[in-house]
Amino acid sequence: MKEKIILFLFFFGLLVTFPNVESVWATKDSEDPWLVKAPMHEARSNFGVAVVDGKIYAIGGALGGSNISSTNEMYDPVADMWTFKRSMPTARAGFAVAVYQDKIYCIGGSTPAENGTSNIVIGKVEVYDPVSDNWVTITSLPTPRIHLQANVVNDKIYVTGGRTYDIGFPDLFPYSNLTEVYDPISDSWDSVAQMPNETSAFSSVVVDDKLYVVGGQSIRIYDPEIDGWSLGAPSPLTAVYAFTGATTGIYSPKRIYVFGADASQNGLWPITLKNYTAQSYDPQTNKWTVRTSMPTKRMFSSVAILNDKLYVIGGVTREPRVDRFYPSTPRSSINEQYDPTKDVIIENIPEIPSWIILPLFLTATLVIVFFRKSLKKRIKSGNYL
């Protein structure tokens, strides 16, 4: 009778305790989620990527030092082949890219100065039409910036963050928390609510008509319906110089994938690079998941999404080390494809509250002690059943 009571108390304790622990969902696929695809013709970083009609366009970028590109390459994922298209009129790097009605908008960034020895920050906006293979210039961004982001929400282009140019301190490039909105119909700009804090060298995506700005360990969420910002759960891993892509939920679960560097920053460049990180964010549950990192360690890369597969292209290749990063570091033309459906998925990792541990330990100890004594009595009496 005592045994039944003890067992009842033990299992009752488990039933009471574990509803407080989040469930675990884990699946594993033996396939490598990363595949190497055909590289770009031109190695570069800080360039823009866009997807139009099943093709990926890689435009502009930094070539090293003060050299900046105007190259426009198109990637066909079916043929696994790159083709040169008409170059962008203005060579630029660190600019924002958005696609609206199958046209590619290239916004802001930096371009070579007239003296040819330095670069300047610009607000110029140029639009590429893949069908006609032509470019046009439209109304400039009101606040010129570099390392900014652009996304389309409800038929308008939202341009966030970046660094501005301070004529009094030209080498500082102050961080910006601006959000400026372009209306393609009226060819005009407007301002909306600013981000909670300034940021640069970050990344952003749109999920369900909300804008997600990711960088460091923070995620800022903009809702155009209320013209307001909120903060999501901080990421478990640092992602400096983050680059992101969002899956649609058609071919794989709807997630925001974030790649970046675990690094401390001093000015424009990291001083300590510990490691490279990969993680995903679920906008519905506000939870993060650690993912399989890139085979080729890079920063300042660009991400394109096609059929819920992520293409991580170009960037700067650099192994983790503790010293200053210089812009002369070699650029990359690497193109690696990430398939989320083939990655290890570990979501909703259980967090056992500290107050549960002691009762569980005491209950388990009590059960062990009781049954040990009971077993000894049975052995002495010759009754093993």
C-alpha positions in Angstrom: 0.0 0.0 0.0 2.8 2.4 0.9 4.5 1.7 -2.5 1.3 2.7 -4.3 1.1 5.9 -2.3 4.7 6.8 -3.0 4.3 6.0 -6.8 1.1 8.1 -6.9 2.9 11.1 -5.2 5.9 10.8 -7.6 3.8 10.7 -10.8 1.5 13.4 -9.5 4.5 15.6 -8.9 5.6 15.0 -12.5 2.2 15.9 -13.9 2.1 19.1 -11.8 5.7 20.1 -12.7 6.1 19.4 -16.4 3.2 21.5 -17.8 5.4 24.4 -16.7 8.1 23.2 -19.0 7.9 24.2 -22.7 7.5 21.3 -25.2 10.4 20.2 -27.4 10.1 19.6 -31.1 13.3 18.3 -32.7 13.9 16.7 -36.1 17.1 15.9 -37.8 18.0 15.3 -41.4 21.3 13.7 -42.3 21.7 15.8 -45.5 23.9 18.9 -45.4 21.6 22.0 -45.6 24.3 23.8 -47.5 25.2 23.4 -51.2 27.9 25.2 -53.2 26.6 26.9 -56.4 28.3 28.7 -59.2 30.2 31.8 -58.0 29.7 35.3 -59.3 32.1 36.5 -62.0 33.1 39.5 -59.8 34.2 39.1 -56.2 32.7 41.8 -54.0 31.0 42.7 -50.8 28.4 45.2 -49.6 26.4 44.8 -52.9 22.7 44.6 -53.5 20.7 41.5 -54.4 17.1 41.2 -55.7 14.9 38.4 -57.0 12.7 39.0 -60.1 10.9 36.3 -62.1 12.9 33.5 -60.6 16.3 35.1 -61.3 18.8 36.6 -58.8 20.4 40.0 -59.5 23.7 41.0 -57.8 24.4 44.7 -58.3 27.3 47.0 -57.4 29.4 46.5 -54.3 32.8 47.1 -52.8 35.9 45.6 -54.5 38.4 46.5 -51.8 40.0 49.7 -50.6 38.1 52.6 -52.2 37.3 50.7 -55.3 33.5 50.4 -56.0 31.6 48.4 -58.6 28.7 49.1 -60.9 28.5 45.5 -62.2 25.1 43.9 -62.6 25.0 40.1 -62.8 22.0 37.8 -63.2 22.0 34.3 -61.7 19.8 31.5 -63.1 19.4 28.9 -60.4 18.1 26.3 -62.8 21.1 26.6 -65.1 23.4 27.4 -62.2 24.9 30.2 -64.3 25.7 33.9 -64.1 25.2 36.4 -66.9 26.3 40.0 -67.1 23.5 42.6 -67.5 23.6 46.3 -68.1 25.7 48.0 -65.3 24.2 50.4 -62.8 24.8 54.0 -63.9 26.3 54.9 -60.5 28.9 52.7 -59.0 28.0 52.2 -55.4 28.4 50.0 -52.3 26.6 49.7 -49.0 23.3 50.7 -50.6 19.7 49.5 -50.1 17.7 47.4 -52.6 14.0 46.8 -52.9 11.8 45.2 -55.6 8.5 46.8 -56.5 6.4 45.6 -59.5 9.3 43.6 -60.8 11.7 46.6 -60.9 14.8 46.9 -58.7 15.3 50.1 -56.7 18.9 50.9 -55.7 19.0 53.5 -53.0 21.7 55.5 -51.3 25.1 54.0 -50.4 28.6 55.3 -51.2 30.2 56.1 -54.5 33.7 57.4 -55.6 34.3 61.1 -55.1 35.4 63.2 -58.0 39.0 63.2 -56.7 39.0 59.4 -57.2 40.8 58.8 -53.9 37.9 58.7 -51.5 34.1 57.9 -51.4 31.1 60.0 -50.6 27.7 59.1 -49.2 24.8 59.7 -51.7 21.0 59.6 -51.7 20.6 58.9 -55.4 18.0 56.3 -56.4 18.3 54.3 -59.7 15.7 51.8 -60.9 16.5 48.8 -63.0 14.0 47.0 -65.3 15.1 43.4 -66.0 12.7 43.1 -68.9 14.2 46.1 -70.9 17.6 45.8 -69.2 17.5 49.6 -68.7 18.0 52.0 -65.8 16.2 55.2 -64.9 16.9 57.8 -62.1 14.1 58.9 -59.8 13.7 61.3 -56.8 16.7 61.0 -54.4 16.5 59.8 -50.8 16.1 62.9 -48.6 18.8 61.8 -46.1 21.8 60.3 -47.9 23.0 57.2 -46.0 25.3 54.2 -46.3 24.7 50.7 -44.9 20.9 51.2 -44.9 18.1 48.8 -45.7 14.9 49.0 -47.9 11.8 46.9 -47.9 8.4 47.0 -49.6 5.3 47.1 -47.4 1.8 47.8 -48.8 3.1 49.2 -52.1 5.6 51.6 -50.4 9.3 51.4 -49.9 10.5 51.8 -46.4 14.2 52.8 -46.0 15.6 52.4 -42.5 18.8 53.1 -40.5 22.3 53.4 -41.9 25.0 56.0 -41.4 24.8 59.6 -42.5 27.6 61.9 -43.5 28.6 64.7 -41.1 30.5 67.4 -43.0 32.2 68.5 -39.7 33.3 64.9 -38.9 33.6 63.2 -42.3 35.2 60.0 -40.9 32.6 59.3 -38.2 29.5 58.5 -40.3 27.0 58.9 -37.4 24.4 56.1 -37.0 20.8 56.9 -38.0 17.4 55.8 -36.7 15.5 57.4 -39.6 12.7 55.6 -41.5 11.8 57.3 -44.7 9.1 56.1 -47.1 9.0 56.3 -50.8 5.7 56.3 -52.7 6.3 54.9 -56.3 3.0 56.3 -57.5 3.7 60.0 -56.6 7.6 59.6 -56.8 7.8 61.3 -53.4 9.3 60.7 -49.9 7.8 61.0 -46.5 9.0 60.3 -42.9 7.4 57.9 -40.4 8.2 56.9 -36.8 11.9 56.5 -36.1 13.5 53.3 -34.9 13.9 52.9 -31.1 17.7 53.3 -31.5 20.2 54.1 -34.2 21.7 51.2 -36.2 23.9 50.4 -39.2 25.3 47.3 -41.0 22.1 45.5 -40.0 19.5 43.7 -42.1 15.8 43.7 -42.5 12.9 41.7 -44.0 9.1 41.8 -44.2 6.8 39.1 -42.8 3.0 39.5 -42.9 3.2 43.2 -43.7 5.5 44.0 -40.8 9.1 45.2 -41.0 11.7 43.3 -39.0 15.1 45.0 -38.4 17.8 42.6 -37.2 21.3 43.3 -35.9 23.5 42.6 -32.9 21.2 40.7 -30.6 18.1 42.8 -31.1 15.1 42.7 -33.4 13.0 45.8 -34.0 9.5 45.4 -35.4 7.7 48.1 -37.3 3.9 48.0 -37.9 2.8 50.5 -40.6 -0.8 50.2 -39.5 0.0 52.0 -36.2 3.2 53.7 -37.3 5.0 52.3 -34.3 8.0 50.1 -33.3 8.3 47.3 -30.8 11.1 45.0 -29.7 11.1 41.2 -30.2 13.0 38.7 -28.1 16.8 39.2 -28.1 18.7 36.6 -30.2 20.8 34.0 -28.3 23.8 34.7 -30.6 25.3 38.0 -31.7 24.9 38.9 -35.4 27.0 41.9 -36.2 26.9 42.9 -39.9 23.8 40.7 -40.1 22.3 39.6 -43.4 18.9 38.0 -43.4 16.2 36.4 -45.5 12.6 35.3 -44.7 11.0 32.1 -45.9 7.4 32.3 -47.0 6.0 29.2 -45.3 5.2 27.6 -48.7 8.2 25.2 -49.0 9.5 25.5 -45.4 8.2 27.0 -42.2 7.8 30.8 -42.1 11.0 32.0 -40.4 13.5 34.9 -40.5 17.1 33.5 -41.0 19.9 35.6 -39.6 23.6 35.2 -40.5 26.3 37.3 -39.0 29.5 37.7 -37.0 30.0 37.4 -33.2 32.2 40.4 -33.0 32.8 43.6 -31.0 32.8 46.8 -33.0 34.9 49.9 -33.1 33.8 52.4 -35.6 33.2 50.9 -39.0 35.1 47.7 -38.4 35.1 44.8 -35.8 38.1 44.7 -33.4 37.4 41.1 -32.2 35.9 38.4 -34.4 35.0 35.4 -32.2 32.9 33.3 -34.6 30.2 33.3 -37.2 26.6 32.7 -36.3 23.4 31.3 -37.9 20.0 31.4 -36.3 16.3 31.8 -37.2 13.4 33.7 -35.6 9.8 32.7 -35.6 7.6 35.9 -35.7 4.6 34.0 -34.5 6.1 32.6 -31.3 8.8 35.2 -30.8 11.4 32.5 -30.4 14.9 31.9 -31.8 16.6 28.7 -33.0 20.3 28.1 -33.6 21.1 26.9 -37.1 23.9 25.4 -39.1 26.4 28.1 -39.9 27.8 28.8 -43.4 30.6 26.5 -44.7 32.5 29.6 -45.9 32.9 32.1 -43.1 31.9 35.5 -44.4 30.6 39.0 -43.5 29.2 41.8 -45.6 27.5 39.1 -47.8 24.0 39.4 -49.4 21.1 37.0 -49.2 18.5 36.2 -51.8 15.4 34.0 -51.3 14.0 31.8 -54.0 11.5 29.1 -53.4 12.3 29.3 -49.7 15.9 28.5 -50.3 18.5 31.1 -49.2 21.4 32.0 -51.4 24.3 33.6 -49.4 26.5 35.4 -52.0 29.8 37.2 -51.9 31.1 39.1 -49.0 34.4 39.3 -47.1 36.1 36.0 -46.1 37.9 36.2 -42.8 38.7 33.6 -40.1 38.0 34.5 -36.5 40.8 36.4 -34.8 41.5 39.2 -32.4 42.8 42.2 -34.2 41.6 45.0 -36.4 39.7 44.3 -39.6 40.9 46.3 -42.6 38.8 47.0 -45.7 41.5 45.6 -47.9 40.5 42.1 -46.8 39.9 39.9 -49.9 36.4 39.9 -51.3 34.5 36.7 -52.2 32.4 35.6 -55.2 31.2 32.5 -53.4 27.5 31.4 -53.8 26.2 29.0 -51.2 22.6 27.7 -51.1 20.9 27.0 -47.7 17.9 24.7 -47.6 16.1 25.1 -44.2 14.2 21.8 -44.7 17.5 19.9 -44.5 18.8 21.6 -41.4 18.7 20.3 -37.8 15.6 21.9 -36.2 15.6 22.4 -32.5 12.7 24.7 -31.5 11.1 25.6 -28.1 14.1 24.4 -26.1 12.7 23.5 -22.7 13.6 25.8 -19.8 13.0 24.2 -16.4 12.3 26.8 -13.7 14.7 26.7 -10.9 12.0 26.2 -8.3 11.1 22.9 -9.9 14.6 21.3 -9.6 14.7 20.9 -5.7 11.2 19.3 -5.4 12.0 16.9 -8.2 15.3 16.0 -6.6 13.7 15.4 -3.2 10.9 13.3 -4.7 13.3 11.2 -6.7 15.5 10.7 -3.6 12.5 9.7 -1.5 11.4 7.1 -4.1 14.9 5.6 -4.4 15.4 5.3 -0.6 11.9 3.8 -0.1 12.2 1.2 -2.8 15.7 0.3 -1.7 14.5 -0.5 1.8 11.5 -2.3 0.4 13.8 -4.4 -1.9 16.0 -5.4 1.0 13.0 -6.6 3.0 11.8 -8.7 0.1 15.2 -10.3 -0.4 15.4 -11.2 3.3 11.9 -12.7 3.2 12.5 -14.5 -0.1 9.6 -12.6 -1.7 11.0 -11.0 -5.0 7.6 -10.4 -6.5 
